[in-house]
Every structure is written in structure tokens, then in C-alpha cells.
Amino acid sequence: MKGDAKLRLRHVVVEGPIGVGKTTLATTLAEHWGARLVLEKPAENPYLERFYEHMGTLGAVRGNPLALQTQLSFLFQRVEQLKEIGQPGMFEHGVVSDFMFAKDAIFAMLTLGDEDLALYRQIYRRHSAQVSEPDLVIWLQAEPDTLLARVRRRGLAMERSLGEDYLQALGTAYHRYFAHHRGAPVLAVNTEAFHPDEDSADFSRLIARIEAFEGPFEFYDPPDRPDRLPTPVQRG
């Protein structure tokens, strides 16, 4: 899918819940535009695997004893990555990332108890004032059962404990955040029947939609292509 296109925006973020296809799409967009790719690094979070293990044991979103450590580790990781993005010359060819700074706050509201959340917010506010907004957020969406199927398909061991209830709560948290969002322009994309991360024709449709984007918020819900629809059953 690589082309001669150039990214006219300095920083594009691909966001959305677990399993929606952020990293794959961000990688493809960066290659298409010849932009620098900046990905979050879950494998470098020393608490994440044990956080997921406790989630499976507890069977609940809140009450996880590793939640605060996990969220703060991600927060400090993003602070360092966004400092790197802000260095002189970084935007020469554009940047595509698979996270926005506020991502961690969305997860924190979902997983932290009241006292830990209050502490987290103090630390978050201290750093958020130094973070610049991206030029465009591409918010990928899908239903919880679709997300769960995609998570199961990629087969990461640490994600085995993730269930549909958690993914439902996470999707709701994203909707709540963007309902009150007043920052970067947002292009929301329904990926139920649209797969720009793995289908070249859908990717081309997304590029055209990005180029036509006027903002500040638009929702793109393309119908499935006729060539992908199942053949009707002939009855006789």
C-alpha cells in the first residue's frame, strides 16, 4: 500500500479500544505517507501481564491490585514518547502514532478506584499541560464481540483473560471521552464491515476520506463492498 503520497498533517493518531486494529493501520498509514511511526510499547510495561492475570481472577474491571502501577507506567512511557515526538525535525515528514496522550486517562477511569484515580489525575494533569494535540485523531470503532474475536485471533497470551464485558466497558469509556472532547479534530470510523488495516481497497477509501475531512468531528460508516457480501442462497 506504499505510495508517493505525503502526509500534509504533522501528527496523525490512530485510536480505539483493544483489538480494533490501531497498530496495523498506523503502520500502514506511516508507510503510505513516508512518515515516522511511533507505537506504544505494552511489552515494556512490567505490570501489564500481571494486571491481566488479576483481571481474569477477579472477574471485574475495578479492584485490580496492579491497576495504579500499570496506568502510571503507561503514563510515564507516553510522556517520554511524546517528548521525543516534539523534538526539532521530528515533524519534517510527519508522525503517525497508535496512541494519544489521553488514552491512558480513559483506561484509568475504567480501572482505578476513587482514591487511586484522584492520585492518578494529579500526576496526569501535571504532564498533560506540556503535551501538544495531534492534528487528527482517527478513532476506530467496533462492537465488543468483534473486538473479542480479533483479540482471540491474534492470540497474545497476556490477553487471554480479556472478556466481552471489559471490551464493552472500554468502548463505552471511549464514547464518553469523545462525547466531551474539545481537542484535536476526530474522524470516527466504524470498522465492523470496513477493514482498512488489512484490505487495500478499504485502505484507499480511508485515504480518500481523510483527504476530504473537514472536521472538527466526522463519522465514517461505509457499507460493506458488494464483492464481500455473501452469495444469496438459491431456493427452489
N, C-alpha and C positions, 0 to 999 in steps of 0.2 A: 504493500500500500504506500510505499515511499514515492514521493513526487518532488516536483520542483517548487512546491508552494512554500511561502514564507509566512511565519507567524506575525501577524500585524499587531497582536497584543503582547504586552511584556510578560504577563504571567497568567496562565490558564490553570485552573484547578479542576480535577475530576473528583467528585464526592459522591457519597451514598453509603448505604449500610453494608455490612459484611456479605460478601458473595455476589454483589451486584455487577462486578466486572470493572472496578475502578482502575486497578493496576494495569490490566491488559490494555484497556482503552487509552490510558495515559501514555503507556509505552508506544502504542501505535500512533497516537497524535504527535508525540515528540519526534518520532522517526519521520512522519509525513512532513512536518514543518521544519525539520532540521534543528529542533530546539533542544535545550538541555533538559534532561529528565531527572526529577528529584522525587524519590519514593520514600514513604515511611518505612521504618525498619522494625517490624514487630519481633523479629528473631533476636534483636539486641535488647529487648525488654526482659530483664532477668526474672520478672514476676509473672509474666503473661501465662505461661504454661500452667503454673500452679493456680493462677486465678481461674482458668478454665476448669481445672480439676475440681476446685472447690465449688464452682458453679454446678457441675454435674452432681456433686454430693448433696449440696443444699437444695437443689431444685428450685432456686429462687434467684431473682435478679439482685436484690439488695441483701446485705448481711454477709457478703463475702469478705473474709478477713484480709485478703490481698488486694482489695479494691483500691484503697488510697495509694498504696505503693505503686500499683500498676498504672494508675492515672497520672501520678506525679512523674513517673519515669517517662511516660509518653510525652507529657507536657514539656519537660526539660529537653527531651530529644527534639521536639518540634521547634523549640526556641533556638537551639543550635542550628538546625537545618535552615530556618528562615533567616537567621543571621548570615549564613553562607549565601543564600539567595540574594540578599540585599547588598552584597559586595560589588564594588565598581566593575563593570564589564560583564556581569552575570546576565544582564538582560539584552546583550548585544544580538543574540539570535533567539531570544525568548526562552521562557521556562515553562515546563508542564509538570505539575505535581499531582500525586494521588491523595492529597490531604489538604485541608485548610486548617489554620490555627485553631479555629473554634470547634473543630471536630472533637477534640478531647473533652471540651466542656459539655458537649452533647452526651458523650458516654458517661461523664462524671455525674450528671444529673440523673442518669438512669441507674447507676450502680452504687453511688455513695449514700450513706446515711446522713441525717441532717447535720450532725456535728462535723463529720469529715468533709461534707460538702461546703460548709461555711469556711473551714480552713483552706480547702482547695481554692475556693473563689478568691480569697485574699491573695494567694500566690498567683492565680491566673490573672487577676486584674493588674498586678504589678508588672507582668510581662506583656499583656495584650496591648497596652498603650504604645509599645515600641514596634508593633507589627503592622506592616502596611497591608492594605487589602489587595487581593488579586484583581485582575482586570475582568475576569469572567469565571464564574463557577458553573460547571456542568454537573447538575445534580441528577444522578442516575437513580431510577426507582424500579421496584419490582415487588410483587406480593410475597408474603412470608414463605409460602410453600415453594415458590420459585427460588427464593434465596436459599432455602434449606437444601433443595435439590442441587443447586450449584455448589454449595459448600460440601455436600457429600461427594459430588463428582470430583472435586479437586483433591479430596482425601487427605487433608492435613491432620496429623494425629492429634494435635492440641485442640482442634475444633470439633472433635467427636462429641463433646458434651453439649454443644450448641443445639438448642431446640427451637421449634417454631414460635413458642411463646416469647422467647427472648428476641427473636428477629422481628416479631410483631411489635414488641415494645420499642425496639430500636427504630423501626420505620416510623412509628408514631412520634418518637422523640425528634427525628429529622423533620417531620412535617411541622411539629410545634416550633422548632427553631426557625425554619424558613418562613413560617407564617408571620413572624415578627422581625425578620431580617431586614436591615436597613443599610447593609454594606454593599459589597460588590454585586454587579448585575448577575442574574441567575437564569440559566437555561435548564429547566427541568425536563427530563427525558424519560418516558415510560419504556422500559426495556423488556416488557412481557413478550412482545412479538417483534422486537426490534433488537438486533444484535450487532451493533457497530464494532464491538470488540473482537468479533470473530467472522464477520461476513463483509466482504469487500464492497458489495453493493450497498449495504446498510451504512457502511463507513462513509461512502461517497455522499449518501443522503444526509448524514450528520454534518459533514464538512459544509455542504451547501446551506444547511440550516444555520450553522454557526456564522457563515459569511453574511447571511440575511438577517442575523439577530439585531434587533434594535433596542431591546431592554425596556425598563430595567428588570422585568421578570416576564418570562415567556414559558409556556408549557408545550412541549412537542410530544404528541401521542400518535405516531404514524401507524396506519393499519398494516397488517401483515401483507407481504407481497403475494400476488396471485400464484406465482410459481412455487411458493412454500405451503400453500393451502393443501390439505389432504384431498385426494381424489374422491368425489362423491360415490357412495355405494350404489351400484345399479340394482334396482329391484325389478323383478319380472315374475 
